[in-house]
Amino acid sequence: MELEELSQIEIGENGIIEEIEPPAPGIYHDMPAAQYHKIRGASASRLKILRRSPAHLRYAMLHPAPPTEAMIIGSAVHCRILEPDRFSREYAIMPKFDRRTKIGKEAAAHFEIENLGKQICGEETAIICEMLYDSLHANPIVSRLLDAPGNVEASIFWEDPETGIRCKARADKLLEIGGEYVTLDLKTTVHAGAGEFARQAFNLGYHIQSGFYLDGLTQTLGIPHSDFIFLAAEKEPPFAFASYRLDDEAVSLGKTEYKFLLDLWKVCEEKQEWPSYSNEIQSLALPAWAYKI
């Protein structure tokens, strides 16, 4: 759930991120999400923002935005599919109350008091969670992966050998099958078709995430990490889904990009400069498709 990370960082009174030092390199299986998000380090979500410019990353780190509706739904879906027992303990489904009436207001207030400390989600979000749970488990291969023993929300920490930058990642599910390690990454989307998801993968930097995680896990495990599978689940009827692994060329591109970004990160930290776009007046060409009229 890398996209949530920047919305969960705590900011101190002086406007500086209240981060803590990373632990020793390795895989931590029971680390709470709140603790993980406070730990200093380069993550895939941060590298994706740095891809736009250092200035955008610095601003996002100092001014974390609140979770969007899509993030809230995504968190609930992740929990229901990957941690169903925790979902039943920590989530409460709020019925629709007519808050225009006294009875509706009182019923809503009573519900909130009864479920104090739980994550509250509406009936529509609950339906999405249940339909996607059923959809993914209807596929025998995916169902076996989801139900197989493994570590959900495993926190991984390592030091990049080339830059010395401390890195971190949080795998949706990490499992071992026949001596080989597999990472599952659940993505909620509006279009899980191959062509559209490939465009989404590039635009949102999924190839960077894949290469970053694979290298990080290889380093922490001491053996090559073999597989990274995306589960692309549509959050609208008919709640279709597809599973993908990026091809070798895409993963290679992702590794090249994240290494370039770590180099840029190191330069920015050393100089304490976080520039945005070029200060020069540049020549600008239209994209090739603009001329196909």
C-alpha positions as CSV (number, residue, x, y, z in Angstrom):
1,M,0.0,0.0,0.0
2,E,2.7,2.4,-1.0
3,L,0.4,5.2,-2.1
4,E,-0.8,5.7,1.4
5,E,2.6,6.3,2.8
6,L,2.9,10.1,2.4
7,S,-0.5,10.7,3.9
8,Q,0.5,9.0,7.1
9,I,3.8,10.7,7.9
10,E,3.5,12.9,11.1
11,I,4.7,16.5,10.9
12,G,6.2,18.2,14.0
13,E,5.5,21.7,15.2
14,N,8.5,23.0,13.4
15,G,7.2,21.7,10.0
16,I,9.8,19.0,9.8
17,I,8.9,15.4,9.2
18,E,9.0,13.4,12.5
19,E,10.8,10.4,11.1
20,I,12.8,7.8,13.0
21,E,15.9,5.9,12.1
22,P,15.5,2.7,10.2
23,P,16.1,-0.6,11.9
24,A,18.8,-3.1,10.9
25,P,18.4,-4.4,7.3
26,G,16.0,-7.3,7.1
27,I,12.3,-8.3,6.9
28,Y,10.0,-7.5,9.7
29,H,6.7,-9.4,9.8
30,D,4.7,-7.8,12.6
31,M,5.6,-4.1,12.3
32,P,2.5,-1.8,12.6
33,A,1.9,0.3,9.5
34,A,2.0,3.5,11.6
35,Q,5.5,2.6,12.7
36,Y,6.7,1.7,9.2
37,H,5.5,5.0,7.8
38,K,7.5,7.0,10.4
39,I,10.8,5.3,9.4
40,R,13.2,7.3,7.3
41,G,14.2,6.0,3.9
42,A,13.6,5.9,0.2
43,S,10.5,4.0,-0.8
44,A,8.9,3.3,-4.1
45,S,6.1,5.8,-3.5
46,R,8.6,8.5,-2.8
47,L,10.7,7.6,-5.8
48,K,7.6,7.9,-8.0
49,I,7.1,11.5,-6.8
50,L,10.8,12.2,-7.2
51,R,10.4,11.0,-10.8
52,R,8.4,14.3,-11.4
53,S,10.9,16.5,-9.6
54,P,12.9,16.8,-6.4
55,A,10.7,19.9,-5.5
56,H,7.5,17.8,-5.7
57,L,9.0,15.1,-3.4
58,R,10.2,17.6,-0.9
59,Y,6.8,19.3,-0.8
60,A,4.9,16.0,-0.5
61,M,7.2,15.0,2.4
62,L,6.7,18.3,4.3
63,H,2.9,18.7,3.4
64,P,1.4,15.2,3.4
65,A,-2.1,15.2,2.0
66,P,-5.0,13.5,3.8
67,P,-6.1,10.1,2.3
68,T,-8.3,10.4,-0.7
69,E,-11.6,8.4,-1.1
70,A,-9.8,6.0,-3.5
71,M,-7.1,5.4,-0.8
72,I,-9.7,4.7,1.9
73,I,-11.5,2.2,-0.4
74,G,-8.2,0.7,-1.4
75,S,-7.2,0.2,2.3
76,A,-10.5,-1.5,3.1
77,V,-10.2,-3.8,0.0
78,H,-6.6,-4.7,0.9
79,C,-7.6,-5.6,4.5
80,R,-10.7,-7.6,3.4
81,I,-8.8,-9.6,0.8
82,L,-5.4,-10.0,2.4
83,E,-6.3,-10.0,6.1
84,P,-10.0,-11.0,6.4
85,D,-9.7,-11.8,10.2
86,R,-8.4,-8.3,10.9
87,F,-11.1,-6.8,8.7
88,S,-13.8,-8.4,10.8
89,R,-12.2,-7.1,14.0
90,E,-11.2,-3.6,12.9
91,Y,-13.8,-2.5,10.4
92,A,-17.4,-1.6,11.0
93,I,-20.0,-1.2,8.2
94,M,-22.1,1.9,8.8
95,P,-25.7,1.6,7.5
96,K,-27.2,4.6,5.8
97,F,-28.8,6.9,8.4
98,D,-31.1,9.7,7.5
99,R,-29.1,12.4,9.4
100,R,-31.8,15.0,8.5
101,T,-34.0,13.5,11.2
102,K,-33.5,13.3,14.9
103,I,-33.8,9.5,14.9
104,G,-31.3,9.2,12.2
105,K,-28.8,11.5,13.9
106,E,-29.2,9.6,17.2
107,A,-28.8,6.2,15.5
108,A,-25.6,7.4,13.7
109,A,-24.1,8.7,16.9
110,H,-25.0,5.5,18.7
111,F,-23.3,3.5,15.9
112,E,-20.1,5.6,16.1
113,I,-19.9,5.2,19.9
114,E,-20.4,1.4,19.7
115,N,-17.6,1.1,17.1
116,L,-15.2,3.6,18.7
117,G,-11.7,2.8,17.6
118,K,-12.7,0.9,14.5
119,Q,-12.4,1.9,10.9
120,I,-15.8,3.0,9.7
121,C,-16.8,2.3,6.1
122,G,-20.0,2.7,4.3
123,E,-22.2,0.1,2.8
124,E,-21.0,0.8,-0.8
125,T,-17.4,0.3,0.2
126,A,-18.4,-2.9,2.0
127,I,-20.1,-4.2,-1.1
128,I,-16.9,-3.5,-3.2
129,C,-14.8,-5.4,-0.6
130,E,-17.1,-8.4,-0.6
131,M,-17.5,-8.6,-4.4
132,L,-13.8,-8.3,-5.0
133,Y,-13.1,-10.9,-2.3
134,D,-15.5,-13.3,-4.1
135,S,-14.2,-12.4,-7.5
136,L,-10.5,-13.1,-6.7
137,H,-11.3,-16.3,-4.8
138,A,-13.3,-17.6,-7.7
139,N,-10.0,-18.0,-9.6
140,P,-8.3,-21.2,-8.3
141,I,-4.7,-20.0,-8.9
142,V,-5.2,-16.6,-7.3
143,S,-7.3,-18.2,-4.5
144,R,-4.4,-20.5,-3.6
145,L,-2.0,-17.6,-3.5
146,L,-4.2,-15.6,-1.3
147,D,-4.9,-18.4,1.1
148,A,-1.4,-19.8,1.2
149,P,0.7,-19.2,4.3
150,G,2.7,-16.0,4.0
151,N,3.5,-12.7,5.5
152,V,1.0,-9.9,4.9
153,E,2.3,-6.3,5.0
154,A,5.9,-7.4,5.5
155,S,8.2,-4.5,6.1
156,I,11.6,-4.7,4.3
157,F,14.6,-2.5,5.0
158,W,18.0,-2.5,3.2
159,E,20.8,-0.2,2.2
160,D,21.3,0.5,-1.4
161,P,24.9,-0.8,-2.1
162,E,25.7,1.9,-4.7
163,T,24.4,5.1,-3.0
164,G,24.3,4.0,0.6
165,I,20.8,5.3,0.9
166,R,18.5,3.4,3.3
167,C,15.6,2.0,1.5
168,K,12.3,0.5,2.6
169,A,9.3,-1.3,1.2
170,R,6.1,-2.9,2.5
171,A,4.9,-5.9,0.6
172,D,1.2,-6.7,0.4
173,K,1.9,-10.4,0.8
174,L,5.2,-12.2,0.7
175,L,5.1,-16.0,0.4
176,E,7.5,-18.9,-0.3
177,I,6.4,-21.5,-2.8
178,G,8.7,-24.5,-3.6
179,G,11.8,-22.7,-2.3
180,E,11.0,-19.6,-4.4
181,Y,9.7,-16.2,-3.1
182,V,6.7,-14.5,-4.5
183,T,5.3,-11.0,-3.8
184,L,1.7,-10.2,-4.4
185,D,0.7,-6.6,-4.9
186,L,-3.0,-5.8,-5.0
187,K,-4.1,-2.8,-7.1
188,T,-7.6,-1.5,-7.2
189,T,-8.4,0.2,-10.5
190,V,-11.1,1.2,-12.9
191,H,-9.8,-0.8,-15.8
192,A,-7.8,-4.1,-15.4
193,G,-7.5,-4.9,-19.1
194,A,-4.0,-5.6,-20.3
195,G,-3.6,-2.5,-22.5
196,E,-5.0,-0.1,-20.1
197,F,-3.2,-1.6,-17.1
198,A,0.1,-1.4,-18.9
199,R,-0.4,2.3,-19.5
200,Q,-1.3,2.7,-15.8
201,A,1.7,0.7,-14.8
202,F,4.0,3.1,-16.6
203,N,2.2,6.3,-15.6
204,L,2.1,5.3,-11.9
205,G,5.5,3.7,-11.8
206,Y,4.6,0.1,-11.1
207,H,7.6,-1.0,-13.0
208,I,9.8,1.1,-10.7
209,Q,8.0,-0.5,-7.7
210,S,8.6,-4.0,-9.1
211,G,12.3,-3.5,-9.8
212,F,12.8,-1.7,-6.4
213,Y,11.1,-4.5,-4.4
214,L,12.8,-7.3,-6.3
215,D,16.2,-5.9,-5.7
216,G,15.5,-5.1,-2.1
217,L,14.1,-8.5,-1.3
218,T,17.1,-10.2,-3.1
219,Q,19.4,-8.2,-0.9
220,T,17.6,-8.9,2.3
221,L,16.9,-12.6,1.6
222,G,20.4,-13.3,0.2
223,I,19.0,-15.1,-2.8
224,P,17.3,-13.9,-6.0
225,H,13.7,-12.9,-5.4
226,S,11.9,-14.7,-8.2
227,D,8.4,-13.2,-8.8
228,F,6.3,-10.1,-8.3
229,I,2.7,-10.5,-9.3
230,F,0.1,-7.6,-9.6
231,L,-3.5,-8.4,-8.9
232,A,-5.5,-5.7,-10.7
233,A,-9.0,-5.6,-9.3
234,E,-11.8,-3.4,-10.7
235,K,-13.8,-1.6,-8.1
236,E,-16.9,-1.3,-10.2
237,P,-19.4,-4.0,-11.4
238,P,-18.8,-6.7,-12.6
239,F,-15.7,-6.5,-10.3
240,A,-13.5,-8.1,-12.8
241,F,-9.8,-8.7,-12.2
242,A,-6.6,-9.8,-13.9
243,S,-3.2,-10.9,-12.6
244,Y,0.1,-9.8,-14.2
245,R,3.8,-10.0,-13.9
246,L,5.8,-7.4,-15.8
247,D,8.1,-8.8,-18.5
248,D,11.9,-8.8,-18.1
249,E,12.2,-5.6,-20.2
250,A,9.8,-3.7,-18.1
251,V,11.4,-4.8,-14.8
252,S,14.9,-3.9,-16.3
253,L,13.5,-0.4,-17.1
254,G,12.1,-0.1,-13.6
255,K,15.5,-1.0,-12.1
256,T,17.3,1.5,-14.3
257,E,14.8,4.2,-13.3
258,Y,14.9,3.6,-9.6
259,K,18.7,3.6,-9.6
260,F,18.8,6.9,-11.4
261,L,16.3,8.3,-8.9
262,L,18.4,7.1,-5.9
263,D,21.4,8.8,-7.5
264,L,19.3,12.0,-7.8
265,W,18.1,11.6,-4.2
266,K,21.7,11.4,-2.9
267,V,22.7,14.5,-4.8
268,C,19.7,16.5,-3.4
269,E,20.4,15.4,0.1
270,E,24.1,16.2,-0.1
271,K,23.5,19.6,-1.6
272,Q,20.3,20.2,0.4
273,E,18.8,21.4,-2.9
274,W,15.5,20.2,-4.2
275,P,15.0,21.8,-7.7
276,S,11.9,21.6,-9.8
277,Y,12.0,21.9,-13.6
278,S,14.7,23.4,-15.7
279,N,15.3,27.2,-15.4
280,E,16.2,27.4,-19.1
281,I,13.8,28.2,-21.9
282,Q,13.3,24.9,-23.6
283,S,12.2,23.9,-27.1
284,L,8.9,22.0,-26.9
285,A,7.7,19.5,-29.4
286,L,4.2,18.1,-29.5
287,P,3.7,14.4,-29.0
288,A,3.7,12.2,-32.2
289,W,0.0,11.4,-31.9
290,A,-0.9,15.1,-32.2
291,Y,0.0,15.0,-35.9
292,K,-2.1,11.9,-36.7
293,I,-5.2,13.9,-38.0
